[in-house]
Amino acid sequence: MDVTTILLLLLLGSIVTFFAGDKLAPKVALLFSLSALGFSLYLLNVFNQGNDISFISNWIDMPKVSLAFKADGLSMAMVLLTTALTPLIIYSSFGNSFSNAKNFYALVLFMSFAMTGTFLAADGLLYYVFWELALIPIYFISLIWGNGDSEKRKKAVIKFFIYTLAGSLFMLIGFAYLYTKANSFLLEDLYKLDLSETEQCYIFFAFFLAYAIKIPIIPFHTWQAKVYQKAPTVGTMLLSGIMLKMGLYSVIRWQLPIAPAAAKNYMPILIGLSIAGVIYGSIVALRQKDLKKLLAYSSLAHVGLIAAGCYTLTLDGLSGAVSQMIAHGFVIVGLFFAAEIIHRRYETRTISEMGGIRSQSPKFTSMFMILVLASVALPGTFNFIGEFTVLYSLSQANMWFAVLGGTTIILGAYYMLKMFQNTMLGETNVKVFTDVTTQETITLVAIIGFLLFFGLYPKPIVDLVTPSLKEILSNIN
């Protein structure tokens, strides 16, 4: 058994969900997503025992394209992130009702299938196919089931689609050029290429456009906040929790090892752009009145710091970035779900129209507070492990990078605690805030439990990804 089992299971789940009908679709989707998580854990155990669970087979002879799926510690960590968050996201949606639910949940599973394929693909053209496939379901999820004015939503979603598609075309051109040099799209063959500095520069920035838009990195971020706001909460969770990690993962897996000379030459500029995103996202978040937009800009600030860690080209930077990717995935999904819980009761996302929730639901307030503290990297949470390691790696490159990058902690603490005060404390809203349901509690407790457990014991994740990160660094150096 190999990693293709997970892909087949998610694809089959998408098809079965579509034919299950609107009434059964949510439960069928949850069942298949949990099965994918179970197989992921099983394959992780097989992988940890030293067995090879990768898969490679010839697909097309001319051009030479392979069905190649690489399973190492890094890809397994991202697959586990995807298959763990997918059932949580599906289960969190059970408090909402969707028209054409079978289409909605089938698209969610298909998106999970495409993102998992992106993390596993070890052939450039196959990787590109999965990369683009992941864009299709989120486009329809946001366009059809999004919220707010339909014209504004359509404008935001189309802008996002065009941006990401245009950036990806530059990456495809880069792969086409690499094929002319290696006569292969296989990752291991591309790693072996001896490209000139000029060639590396062109390849590096062709990939950078695709990844900078997806992450996003300033100044390619303009689509992000509006799409996060207009998409349904499930779509926002998929985008922020998993999809943007495709860009960060790809920086480590594809961009840096294929064009290491360019990465070293432009390191200060790339780290500078990433840290600019940290500062910009934090400052703009301070001024937000809409809860989802505030969380969107908060996410922009955090992923900017992760990108900075990737571009340090050090083991600490890469390890911290991967840890923070996983931690951010869970905490941002938890925060967006908390915002959805508030919206279900108050029917608003405007912060000034909230307040007084603590007196009506102390249980929800306590869970929300833990998520807020995890978001600002309180010691004892998994987010602290990632941010501390990234900041340490930045200090090794340049102390000013660490000082400026550290503003995400200071500013983040200010705007997140201010948001908590305005939403949870103060005068009680005219509308009644009913206590959280069992389903809502289970979702939040699962997320909080993950963040606290690995905040105190991060060793399993660090040990899983370190060997593959060392291998990537050896290719860079």
PyMOL commands that set and color helices and strands:
alter all, ss='L'
color gray80, all
select helices_A, chain A and resi 4-20+25-48+73-95+101-120+124-133+135-145+150-182+187-191+197-214+224-230+233-258+260-265+267-286+291-310+315-346+351-353+357-360+362-375+382-397+399-405+407-424+438-456+459-476
alter helices_A, ss='H'
color red, helices_A
select strands_A, chain A and resi 55-60+65-69
alter strands_A, ss='S'
color yellow, strands_A
deselect
rebuild
show_as cartoon
